[in-house]
Amino acid sequence: MTMRLIVGMSGASGLPYGIRLLEILRDMPDIETHLVLSEAARLNITIETSYTVEAVKEMAHEVHSIRNIGASIASGSYRTDGMIVAPCSMKTLSAITHSYADNLLTRAADVVLKERRRLVLMPRETPLHAGHCKLMYEVSLMGAILCPPIPAFYNHPRTIDDIVTASVARVLDLFGVDTGLTTPWTGNMERRED
Ligand SMILES: Cc1cc2nc3c(=O)[nH]c(=O)nc-3n(C[C@H](O)[C@H](O)[C@H](O)COP(=O)(O)O)c2cc1C
């Protein structure tokens, strides 16, 4: 394995982002994935998608219980290349920002930050109050990268999958993972005809 990534999924709307991320990573033989699902993420997988929790778990190399605070990824001595939280609820964002590491997802994120590894969060809520904005500002000062699931339209997405895939491919860009799924802006300002 040339890369080891932790994927955390929490209970914000947007479970398709985390699932698509795992799907893409599953097809990359050099990347090992460690998955942690919150209770609310499990619920929202069933509400928002046609996947079962078991099917999602099968996409990862290792799955850790959110209650297993003694798992490998809870320690900085276990080397990883970083972590993605997709989607990231405001509750999980708050816990990460305050090092309130009472479950494996938030502990693993705290470890990634303290070890100065890459932490990418896909926070999702709307509308946002000042408290949400403050949390995002503070965690950003601590080194996390905020990559909210906000679609771009310059690449002319046609399906929901286009939108989801473009967002998670940009997240993987941040780890230097070339998925071949992004549409880099080339400075071409051509108008779309149809
Ligand atoms: C269908 C559904 C959608 C939700 N969407 C959001 C959301 O977009 N953002 C958010 O912060 N919380 C959202 N929540 C609330 C969180 O799931 C809730 O705060 C939960 O306690 C988060 O726990 P977790 O961070 O451990 O997953 C949603 C809950 C449900 C049931």
The ligand as a MOL file (V3000), in Angstrom:
LIG
                    3D

  0  0  0     0  0            999 V3000
M  V30 BEGIN CTAB
M  V30 COUNTS 31 33 0 0 0
M  V30 BEGIN ATOM
M  V30 1 C -32.2460 12.9410 7.6830 0
M  V30 2 C -31.3250 13.7450 8.5540 0
M  V30 3 C -30.5840 14.7650 7.9890 0
M  V30 4 C -29.7030 15.5240 8.7680 0
M  V30 5 N -28.9760 16.4880 8.1600 0
M  V30 6 C -28.0560 17.1860 8.8930 0
M  V30 7 C -27.2040 18.1230 8.2330 0
M  V30 8 O -27.2560 18.3440 7.0250 0
M  V30 9 N -26.2640 18.7480 8.9890 0
M  V30 10 C -26.1170 18.5130 10.3270 0
M  V30 11 O -25.2340 19.0930 10.9290 0
M  V30 12 N -26.9320 17.6230 10.9700 0
M  V30 13 C -27.8890 16.9560 10.2790 0
M  V30 14 N -28.6840 16.0200 10.9100 0
M  V30 15 C -28.5970 15.8740 12.3690 0
M  V30 16 C -27.4580 14.9600 12.8130 0
M  V30 17 O -27.6340 13.6560 12.3040 0
M  V30 18 C -27.4290 14.9270 14.3470 0
M  V30 19 O -27.0040 16.1950 14.8560 0
M  V30 20 C -26.5440 13.8450 14.8960 0
M  V30 21 O -26.5530 13.8980 16.3000 0
M  V30 22 C -25.1230 13.9730 14.3970 0
M  V30 23 O -24.3500 12.9850 15.0280 0
M  V30 24 P -22.9470 12.5630 14.4450 0
M  V30 25 O -22.1830 13.8160 14.1930 0
M  V30 26 O -22.3320 11.7510 15.5330 0
M  V30 27 O -23.1930 11.7770 13.2300 0
M  V30 28 C -29.5810 15.2700 10.1610 0
M  V30 29 C -30.3280 14.2270 10.7240 0
M  V30 30 C -31.1970 13.4730 9.9250 0
M  V30 31 C -31.9780 12.3520 10.5510 0
M  V30 END ATOM
M  V30 BEGIN BOND
M  V30 1 1 1 2
M  V30 2 1 2 3
M  V30 3 2 2 30
M  V30 4 2 3 4
M  V30 5 1 4 5
M  V30 6 1 4 28
M  V30 7 2 5 6
M  V30 8 1 6 7
M  V30 9 1 6 13
M  V30 10 2 7 8
M  V30 11 1 7 9
M  V30 12 1 9 10
M  V30 13 2 10 11
M  V30 14 1 10 12
M  V30 15 2 12 13
M  V30 16 1 13 14
M  V30 17 1 14 15
M  V30 18 1 14 28
M  V30 19 1 15 16
M  V30 20 1 16 17
M  V30 21 1 16 18
M  V30 22 1 18 19
M  V30 23 1 18 20
M  V30 24 1 20 21
M  V30 25 1 20 22
M  V30 26 1 22 23
M  V30 27 1 23 24
M  V30 28 2 24 25
M  V30 29 1 24 26
M  V30 30 1 24 27
M  V30 31 2 28 29
M  V30 32 1 29 30
M  V30 33 1 30 31
M  V30 END BOND
M  V30 END CTAB
M  END
